[in-house]
Amino acid sequence: IKFKIISIFVLPPSKQVLYNRLSNRDMKDKLIASERMKDFYKDVKHWVDYDFVVINDNLEKCYQEVSEIINNFEKFKHSYLTKKNKIEYHVNKLLS
């Protein structure tokens, strides 16, 4: 059996959605959310360091895409190249 490590970066649909998700868990998470948001721009720029990037605009869709990457890596890596432009556009929107 041959194993390969696959890195997957999960992006939020927007900065505001990420903040809402982090801060809506409970009161102490508002402090954690604020701290994590300080590194938002630096963190998002690392998307290029990963094998794959998934935009989590819908939990079920995101889960399906991650599962597809893991279970069908060889098939998915070829089709993924066409998605890179879309992801780069999304990242640029997040960073602007």
C-alpha positions as CSV (number, residue, x, y, z in Angstrom):
1,I,0.0,0.0,0.0
2,K,1.3,3.4,-1.0
3,F,0.2,6.5,1.0
4,K,0.4,10.1,0.0
5,I,-0.1,13.1,2.2
6,I,-2.6,15.5,0.7
7,S,-2.8,19.1,2.1
8,I,-6.2,20.8,1.8
9,F,-6.7,24.5,2.6
10,V,-10.3,25.4,3.5
11,L,-11.2,29.0,2.7
12,P,-14.2,30.9,4.0
13,P,-16.7,32.5,1.5
14,S,-15.8,35.9,3.0
15,K,-14.0,37.5,5.9
16,Q,-17.2,38.4,7.6
17,V,-18.6,34.9,7.3
18,L,-15.5,33.5,8.9
19,Y,-15.7,36.0,11.8
20,N,-19.4,35.2,12.3
21,R,-18.6,31.5,12.4
22,L,-15.8,31.9,14.8
23,S,-17.6,34.3,17.2
24,N,-21.0,32.6,17.2
25,R,-19.8,29.5,19.1
26,D,-19.9,31.0,22.6
27,M,-18.9,34.2,24.4
28,K,-15.2,33.3,25.0
29,D,-14.9,32.5,21.2
30,K,-15.5,36.2,20.5
31,L,-12.0,36.9,21.9
32,I,-10.5,33.9,20.0
33,A,-12.3,35.1,16.8
34,S,-10.8,38.6,17.2
35,E,-7.3,37.1,17.7
36,R,-7.6,34.8,14.7
37,M,-8.9,37.6,12.5
38,K,-5.7,39.5,13.2
39,D,-3.8,36.9,11.1
40,F,-6.5,36.6,8.4
41,Y,-4.6,38.2,5.5
42,K,-1.3,36.4,6.4
43,D,-3.1,33.0,6.7
44,V,-5.1,33.3,3.5
45,K,-1.9,34.0,1.5
46,H,-0.7,30.5,2.3
47,W,-3.3,28.9,0.0
48,V,-0.6,28.5,-2.6
49,D,1.3,26.1,-0.2
50,Y,-1.4,23.5,-0.3
51,D,-2.2,20.7,-2.8
52,F,-5.9,21.7,-2.9
53,V,-8.1,24.5,-1.8
54,V,-11.8,24.2,-1.0
55,I,-14.2,27.2,-0.5
56,N,-16.5,26.4,2.4
57,D,-19.6,28.3,1.3
58,N,-21.8,25.3,2.1
59,L,-20.8,22.7,4.7
60,E,-22.3,19.7,2.8
61,K,-20.7,20.7,-0.5
62,C,-17.4,21.4,1.2
63,Y,-17.5,18.0,2.9
64,Q,-18.3,16.3,-0.5
65,E,-15.4,18.1,-2.2
66,V,-12.9,17.2,0.5
67,S,-14.1,13.5,0.4
68,E,-13.7,13.5,-3.4
69,I,-10.2,14.8,-3.1
70,I,-9.2,12.2,-0.5
71,N,-11.0,9.2,-2.2
72,N,-10.2,10.0,-5.8
73,F,-6.9,11.9,-5.6
74,E,-5.5,10.9,-9.0
75,K,-8.7,11.8,-10.8
76,F,-9.3,15.0,-8.9
77,K,-5.8,16.4,-9.2
78,H,-6.2,16.7,-13.0
79,S,-9.5,18.5,-12.9
80,Y,-8.3,20.7,-10.0
81,L,-5.9,22.6,-12.2
82,T,-8.8,24.3,-14.0
83,K,-10.2,25.5,-10.6
84,K,-7.0,27.3,-9.6
85,N,-8.1,30.5,-11.5
86,K,-11.4,30.6,-9.7
87,I,-9.6,30.1,-6.3
88,E,-7.1,32.8,-7.0
89,Y,-9.9,35.2,-7.9
90,H,-11.7,34.3,-4.6
91,V,-8.5,34.8,-2.6
92,N,-7.9,38.2,-4.2
93,K,-11.5,39.2,-3.3
94,L,-10.8,38.1,0.3
95,L,-7.6,40.1,0.5
96,S,-9.0,43.3,-1.0
